[in-house]
């Protein structure tokens, strides 16, 4: 099975909870999952995972959560080419805001710029429609991981 880097950006714990559920599901399916709750670029790169899975909420005016911001900025500044590494992004947000899933959009765009291979269009989970985002995220994640 695959080694997967699970990179989390969470403000109030929703994305963290989804990531923990994803870690459990993927580990149960035989994958080696490395959960990065305070991701550091050097640590994620050193893990040499076959694929990256980013699960993030959005804060403020479409901003990346504080725990994910240093990773994002380091990735943007150092620009390490992913050379086709598979990735997927799950974005949690609230569609009543103009910046709906803005953090996920920024992560997806950057990962594409550094030549990552997007497994599927980003999954957006709307807090206005979904009270338990893990119920939407987990089946989607399971489908994407089958592609690597």
C-alpha positions as CSV (number, residue, x, y, z in Angstrom):
1,X,0.0,0.0,0.0
2,X,1.0,3.7,-0.3
3,X,2.7,6.0,2.1
4,X,0.5,9.1,2.4
5,X,1.3,12.5,3.9
6,X,-1.8,13.9,5.5
7,X,-1.4,17.7,5.9
8,X,-3.9,19.5,8.0
9,X,-5.0,23.2,8.4
10,X,-7.5,23.6,11.1
11,X,-8.9,26.6,13.1
12,X,-11.7,25.2,15.3
13,X,-10.9,21.5,15.0
14,X,-13.3,20.5,12.1
15,X,-10.6,19.8,9.6
16,X,-8.5,18.2,12.3
17,X,-11.3,15.8,13.1
18,X,-11.8,14.9,9.4
19,X,-8.1,14.3,9.1
20,X,-8.0,12.0,12.1
21,X,-11.0,10.1,10.7
22,X,-9.2,9.9,7.3
23,X,-6.0,8.7,9.0
24,X,-7.9,5.9,10.7
25,X,-9.7,4.9,7.5
26,X,-6.5,4.9,5.4
27,X,-4.5,3.1,8.0
28,X,-7.2,0.5,8.3
29,X,-7.0,-0.1,4.6
30,X,-3.2,-0.8,4.9
31,X,-1.8,2.5,3.9
32,X,1.1,4.1,5.9
33,X,-0.3,7.5,6.9
34,X,1.9,10.3,8.3
35,X,-0.3,13.0,9.9
36,X,1.2,16.5,9.9
37,X,-0.8,18.7,12.3
38,X,1.9,21.4,12.4
39,X,3.4,20.7,9.0
40,X,7.0,21.7,8.2
41,X,8.1,21.5,4.6
42,X,11.4,19.7,5.4
43,X,9.6,17.1,7.4
44,X,6.9,16.5,4.8
45,X,9.5,16.3,2.0
46,X,11.7,13.9,4.1
47,X,8.8,11.6,4.7
48,X,9.0,10.8,0.9
49,X,5.3,10.0,0.8
50,X,3.8,8.7,-2.5
51,X,0.9,11.1,-2.3
52,X,-0.1,14.3,-0.4
53,X,-3.6,14.8,1.0
54,X,-4.4,18.3,2.3
55,X,-7.4,18.8,4.5
56,X,-8.0,22.4,5.4
57,X,-10.6,24.8,6.7
58,X,-10.6,28.5,5.8
59,X,-10.3,31.4,8.2
60,X,-10.8,35.1,8.1
61,X,-11.2,36.4,4.5
62,X,-10.2,33.3,2.7
63,X,-7.0,32.8,4.7
64,X,-5.0,29.7,5.4
65,X,-5.2,28.5,9.1
66,X,-2.3,29.6,11.3
67,X,-1.0,26.0,11.7
68,X,-0.7,25.6,7.9
69,X,0.4,29.1,7.0
70,X,4.2,28.6,7.6
71,X,4.1,25.4,5.5
72,X,2.3,27.2,2.7
73,X,4.7,30.1,2.7
74,X,7.7,27.9,2.8
75,X,6.3,25.8,-0.1
76,X,5.7,29.0,-2.0
77,X,9.1,30.6,-1.3
78,X,11.2,27.5,-1.8
79,X,9.1,26.1,-4.7
80,X,10.3,22.5,-4.6
81,X,9.0,20.7,-7.7
82,X,6.8,17.8,-6.9
83,X,7.4,16.3,-10.3
84,X,4.0,14.7,-10.7
85,X,3.5,13.6,-7.1
86,X,-0.2,12.8,-6.7
87,X,-2.2,15.1,-4.4
88,X,-5.8,15.8,-3.3
89,X,-7.3,18.7,-1.4
90,X,-10.4,18.6,0.8
91,X,-11.5,22.1,1.7
92,X,-14.0,22.9,4.5
93,X,-15.8,26.3,4.3
94,X,-19.0,28.3,4.6
95,X,-20.6,29.3,1.3
96,X,-22.2,32.3,2.9
97,X,-18.7,34.0,2.6
98,X,-17.3,35.4,-0.7
99,X,-14.0,33.6,0.1
100,X,-15.6,30.1,0.3
101,X,-12.9,27.5,0.7
102,X,-10.2,30.1,0.0
103,X,-7.5,28.2,1.9
104,X,-8.1,25.0,-0.1
105,X,-8.1,27.0,-3.4
106,X,-4.7,28.5,-2.5
107,X,-3.2,25.2,-1.5
108,X,-4.6,23.5,-4.7
109,X,-3.2,26.3,-6.9
110,X,0.2,26.2,-5.3
111,X,0.5,22.4,-5.5
112,X,-0.4,22.5,-9.1
113,X,2.1,25.3,-9.8
114,X,4.9,23.1,-8.3
115,X,3.9,20.3,-10.7
116,X,1.9,18.1,-8.4
117,X,-0.6,15.8,-10.1
118,X,-4.1,16.6,-8.9
119,X,-6.0,13.3,-8.5
120,X,-9.4,15.0,-8.8
121,X,-11.0,18.5,-8.6
122,X,-10.8,19.8,-5.0
123,X,-13.6,18.6,-2.7
124,X,-15.4,21.5,-1.2
125,X,-17.5,20.8,1.9
126,X,-20.0,23.5,2.8
127,X,-20.8,24.0,6.5
128,X,-24.1,25.4,5.5
129,X,-25.2,22.1,4.1
130,X,-23.1,19.5,5.9
131,X,-23.0,19.1,9.7
132,X,-20.6,16.1,9.6
133,X,-18.0,16.8,6.9
134,X,-16.3,13.4,7.5
135,X,-19.4,11.7,6.0
136,X,-18.7,13.5,2.7
137,X,-14.9,13.5,2.9
138,X,-14.1,9.9,3.7
139,X,-15.8,8.2,0.7
140,X,-14.2,10.9,-1.6
141,X,-10.8,10.3,-0.1
142,X,-11.1,6.6,-0.4
143,X,-11.9,7.0,-4.2
144,X,-8.9,9.3,-4.8
145,X,-6.4,7.1,-3.0
146,X,-7.4,4.2,-5.2
147,X,-5.9,6.2,-8.1
148,X,-2.4,6.2,-6.8
